Amino acid sequence: MLISQIMKRKIFTLNERSTIKDAMQLLELHQIRHIPIVDDNQQLVGIVSDSDVRDASPSIFHSTDHLEDFLKPLSSIMVKNVITAHPLDFVEEASVLFYEHHIGCLPIVQNNQLIGIITETDILHTLVELMGAHQPSSHIEVKVENITGKLADIAEIFKTMNITITSVLVYPYTDPAYKILVFRIQTMDPRRIVRIIEEKGYDVIWPKGPEQL
């Protein structure tokens, strides 16, 4: 899946001459957490988050003592070295950027122009949809040898039983000679398919045992 398929194209921006007060009002008005800062050519020059604004604002206990703080330009608090992505990058690549850099949003830039934005919430929603976890289904984990063809072999069992697979994930196992195949399938009662997989000689990690079915 490409970033262009999930990014928000309606972006609320400010320029670096805008004030902290402007940012506070924009965050509150649109219930957003991040504001890209652009120049007069709509090129990205920085980003401001709600935490940046909060940290730079006077304490609520002294909100009237330093009113001039609200008038400081955003250039004084914005993050300038912004991590960005391209609309044709894969969502998986974007997820790695969120994971490695501990960021809350990712501006999307094309031809030096800001054209979109994705947030960690967008990534989470996309992951849920890709896994099919938002639909009625069952979750099955199978331990297999870490060799070519095992995924196809298990998938063939589902095909034979006319069971639709909504998503597949592959996890490493503690022993690198094995891996875990995680299937989400369109059935609410997986007992019969679990039994058949085990009869084929595979180790079903989840569900395991009648009490877990």
C-alpha positions in Angstrom: 0.0 0.0 0.0 1.3 3.5 -0.9 1.3 6.5 1.3 -0.8 8.4 -1.2 -3.6 6.0 -0.4 -3.9 6.9 3.3 -2.4 10.4 3.6 -4.6 13.4 4.5 -4.5 16.0 1.7 -6.3 18.7 3.6 -3.4 20.3 5.5 -3.6 23.1 8.0 -0.4 25.1 7.9 1.2 28.3 9.2 4.3 30.2 8.3 7.3 30.8 10.5 6.2 34.4 11.1 2.9 33.2 12.7 2.8 33.3 16.5 2.4 30.7 19.2 -1.0 32.1 19.7 -1.9 31.5 16.1 -0.8 27.9 16.5 -2.8 27.4 19.7 -5.9 28.6 18.0 -5.4 26.4 14.9 -4.7 23.3 17.0 -7.9 23.9 19.0 -10.1 24.9 16.1 -9.3 21.8 14.0 -8.5 19.4 16.8 -5.1 18.5 15.3 -1.8 17.8 17.0 0.7 18.9 14.3 1.1 22.0 12.1 3.5 22.0 9.2 5.3 25.3 8.8 5.7 26.4 5.2 7.3 29.4 3.4 5.6 31.6 0.8 6.1 28.9 -1.9 4.4 26.2 0.2 7.7 24.5 0.8 8.1 22.8 4.1 10.5 24.6 6.5 9.5 23.1 9.9 6.9 21.6 12.0 5.2 22.4 15.3 3.4 20.0 17.6 0.9 20.6 20.3 3.6 19.7 22.8 6.0 22.3 21.4 3.3 24.9 21.8 2.4 23.7 25.3 6.1 23.8 26.4 6.6 27.3 25.0 3.4 28.7 26.5 3.2 30.3 30.0 2.1 28.1 32.9 -1.6 28.1 33.5 -0.8 29.4 37.0 1.0 32.4 35.5 -0.9 32.8 32.2 -1.2 36.6 32.6 2.4 37.2 33.6 4.1 36.6 30.3 1.6 37.4 27.6 4.4 38.3 25.3 5.3 34.6 25.0 2.1 34.0 23.0 3.4 36.5 20.4 6.7 34.8 19.8 7.1 33.6 16.2 6.9 29.9 15.4 10.4 30.0 14.0 11.6 30.2 17.6 10.0 26.8 18.6 9.5 24.8 15.4 11.5 21.7 14.5 13.5 22.5 11.4 15.1 19.2 10.4 11.8 17.5 9.5 11.6 13.9 8.4 9.4 13.6 5.4 8.2 10.9 2.9 7.1 10.8 -0.7 3.5 9.8 -1.7 4.8 6.8 -3.7 6.7 5.4 -0.7 5.2 2.3 0.9 3.3 2.5 4.1 5.6 -0.1 5.6 8.6 2.2 5.0 6.7 5.1 6.7 6.0 2.8 9.7 9.7 2.2 10.1 10.3 6.0 10.2 7.7 6.4 13.0 9.3 3.5 14.8 13.0 4.5 14.5 12.6 8.3 15.0 9.7 8.3 17.6 7.8 10.9 15.6 4.0 11.6 15.7 3.5 12.7 12.1 5.1 12.5 8.7 4.7 15.4 6.2 4.5 14.1 2.6 6.5 16.1 0.0 6.6 15.9 -3.8 8.6 18.2 -6.0 9.6 20.2 -2.9 5.9 20.9 -2.2 4.0 19.8 0.9 1.0 17.8 -0.5 -0.1 15.7 2.5 0.5 14.4 6.0 0.1 11.1 7.9 0.0 10.6 11.6 0.8 7.7 13.9 -3.0 7.2 14.2 -3.3 6.8 10.4 -0.6 4.1 10.5 -2.4 2.3 13.3 -5.8 2.4 11.5 -4.1 1.1 8.3 -2.4 -1.7 10.2 -5.7 -2.8 11.7 -7.3 -2.8 8.2 -4.4 -4.7 6.6 -4.7 -7.3 9.3 -8.4 -7.5 8.9 -8.7 -7.3 12.7 -11.7 -5.0 12.4 -13.8 -7.7 10.7 -15.4 -10.8 12.2 -12.7 -13.4 11.9 -10.5 -15.9 13.7 -6.8 -15.7 14.5 -4.6 -18.8 14.0 -0.8 -19.1 14.6 1.2 -22.0 13.1 4.8 -22.8 13.8 6.6 -24.1 10.7 10.1 -24.8 9.5 11.8 -21.7 8.2 12.1 -23.0 4.6 10.5 -22.1 1.3 7.0 -23.3 0.6 5.5 -23.6 4.1 3.3 -20.6 3.7 1.9 -22.0 0.4 1.4 -25.4 2.1 -0.7 -24.0 4.9 -2.6 -21.7 2.5 -3.5 -24.8 0.4 -5.2 -26.3 3.5 -7.4 -23.3 3.8 -8.2 -23.3 0.1 -9.2 -27.0 0.2 -11.6 -26.2 3.0 -12.9 -23.2 1.1 -11.9 -20.8 3.9 -11.0 -17.2 3.0 -7.7 -15.8 4.3 -8.1 -12.1 5.1 -4.5 -11.5 6.1 -1.2 -13.2 6.7 1.8 -12.2 8.8 5.1 -13.9 9.3 6.9 -13.6 12.7 10.4 -14.8 13.7 10.6 -17.6 16.2 13.1 -17.9 19.1 14.8 -20.7 17.1 15.7 -19.3 13.7 15.1 -22.7 12.2 11.4 -22.0 12.6 8.9 -19.1 11.9 5.4 -18.3 13.0 2.7 -17.9 10.3 -0.2 -15.8 11.5 -3.5 -16.2 9.6 -6.7 -14.3 10.0 -9.5 -16.2 8.4 -13.2 -15.6 7.7 -14.7 -18.0 10.2 -15.8 -17.6 13.7 -15.2 -21.2 14.8 -11.7 -22.3 13.8 -11.7 -25.7 15.7 -12.2 -27.9 12.6 -9.4 -26.1 10.6 -7.1 -26.2 13.6 -7.6 -29.9 13.9 -6.9 -30.5 10.2 -3.7 -28.4 10.3 -2.5 -30.4 13.3 -3.4 -33.7 11.5 -1.1 -32.5 8.7 1.8 -32.5 11.2 2.0 -28.8 11.9 2.2 -27.2 15.4 -0.7 -24.8 16.0 0.5 -22.2 18.6 -2.8 -20.4 18.8 -5.5 -21.4 19.6 -4.2 -24.4 21.6 -6.5 -26.7 23.4 -10.3 -26.9 23.8 -10.3 -24.3 26.6 -8.9 -21.7 24.2 -11.3 -22.4 21.4 
